[in-house]
């Protein structure tokens, strides 16, 4: 069964280089709608059994935009388990400012998740985020009749969760970089993880469309 993953369209806070996290949310940029439509067109012939999306507005509006382009629209299931990594008091803050305030923590967040400690800013542990997302993915796979399935989520959370589903350790989860907005990643699932990575962070179908891809986190 193929599992498709995408990050939501680019938002105002993405553009302003602000942390969003699991509680913060900001509107999709108007020009992101073209990128969402392009992704929908890329996926239009795939008969998704279900679409699972984060309950945050930037994600479920992305899911709805994709669904409008599908030849066979699918049921959309919103879930809080697919929300972004909780960043505590960092949410809404400017990323460059926070990188100066917590330089080691931010380097670890971007490159060394095995060393990442969110306690200084009351953030969510990576292990807790991975459990809620990957429990949902595994449950969705178990309940699916034939698939395929589409998951719409967030940059930091999906980057780590997808890599963890392939069997990588905490220290390896950021080795391939972060997911771009509206990128396409595909796994082949056979019962329980580890799953096979088929495609990672593809944005070739977005060339010349919408805002420049961003993977700051």
Rosetta blueprint (number, residue, H / E / L):
1 X L
2 X E
3 X E
4 X E
5 X E
6 X E
7 X E
8 X L
9 X L
10 X L
11 X E
12 X H
13 X H
14 X H
15 X H
16 X H
17 X L
18 X E
19 X L
20 X L
21 X L
22 X L
23 X L
24 X L
25 X L
26 X L
27 X L
28 X E
29 X L
30 X L
31 X L
32 X H
33 X H
34 X H
35 X H
36 X H
37 X H
38 X H
39 X H
40 X H
41 X H
42 X H
43 X H
44 X L
45 X L
46 X L
47 X L
48 X L
49 X L
50 X E
51 X E
52 X E
53 X E
54 X E
55 X L
56 X L
57 X H
58 X H
59 X H
60 X H
61 X H
62 X H
63 X H
64 X H
65 X H
66 X H
67 X H
68 X H
69 X H
70 X L
71 X L
72 X L
73 X L
74 X L
75 X E
76 X E
77 X E
78 X E
79 X E
80 X H
81 X H
82 X H
83 X L
84 X L
85 X L
86 X L
87 X L
88 X H
89 X H
90 X H
91 X L
92 X L
93 X L
94 X E
95 X H
96 X H
97 X H
98 X H
99 X H
100 X H
101 X H
102 X L
103 X H
104 X H
105 X H
106 X H
107 X H
108 X H
109 X H
110 X H
111 X H
112 X L
113 X L
114 X L
115 X L
116 X L
117 X L
118 X L
119 X H
120 X H
121 X H
122 X L
123 X L
124 X L
125 X L
126 X H
127 X H
128 X H
129 X H
130 X H
131 X H
132 X H
133 X H
134 X H
135 X H
136 X H
137 X H
138 X H
139 X H
140 X H
141 X H
142 X H
143 X H
144 X L
145 X L
146 X L
147 X L
148 X L
149 X E
150 X E
151 X E
152 X E
153 X E
154 X L
155 X H
156 X H
157 X H
158 X H
159 X H
160 X H
161 X H
162 X H
163 X H
164 X H
165 X H
166 X L
167 X L
168 X L
169 X L
170 X H
171 X H
172 X H
173 X L
174 X L
175 X L
176 X L
177 X L
178 X L
179 X L
180 X L
181 X E
182 X L
183 X L
184 X E
185 X E
186 X E
187 X E
188 X E
189 X L
190 X L
191 X L
192 X L
193 X L
194 X L
195 X L
196 X E
197 X E
198 X E
199 X E
200 X E
201 X E
202 X E
203 X L
204 X H
205 X H
206 X H
207 X L
208 X L
209 X L
210 X L
211 X L
212 X L
213 X L
214 X L
215 X L
216 X L
217 X L
